[in-house]
Amino acid sequence: MWKPRIYLETTIFNYYFDTDRDAHADTVMLFKDIQTGKYEAFTSTYVTTELEKTKLEPKRSNMLALITEFNIHVLGYSDEAEILANIYINEGVIPAKKKLDAIHISIATVNDLEYIFSGNFKHINRVKTKTMTSLINVREGYKPITITVPSEVIEYGEDE
């Protein structure tokens, strides 16, 4: 049976613990789906580096612990992803100052993942980014990738 391979961008780890955000409950549901095996989850060393910069404890430790607790695979640094991220930047999809946002998309792309979950609505989860990265990916020999949020994929019971 096919199991979607998903990439969790930094904001998703934050939303898991941010109970004041509308996306919190949906994010917790996504992690439950990961735990039950509905998805094969990935993140990257780019994300872990960002999480390690979180100043607040125990939030930093708790976010990092999710990776182990939910058996999330950590993808390493990649020259191929760096090259693809630079193409996104050079073509005006994502600003050069936000290269890490481009790398999140490119690392998921070069590792042949199906979805990126992101709550970054400034540079990643935007119509322009979704459209342009898919076009660039196809042109460069990769699959298009779906950028989304947990609320678009979790399934609710009949009484919800």
PyMOL commands that set and color helices and strands:
alter all, ss='L'
color gray80, all
select helices_A, chain A and resi 10-17+24-35+45-52+59-69+79-90+96-110+127-139+150-152
alter helices_A, ss='H'
color red, helices_A
select strands_A, chain A and resi 5-8+40-44+73-75+115-117+146-148
alter strands_A, ss='S'
color yellow, strands_A
deselect
rebuild
show_as cartoon
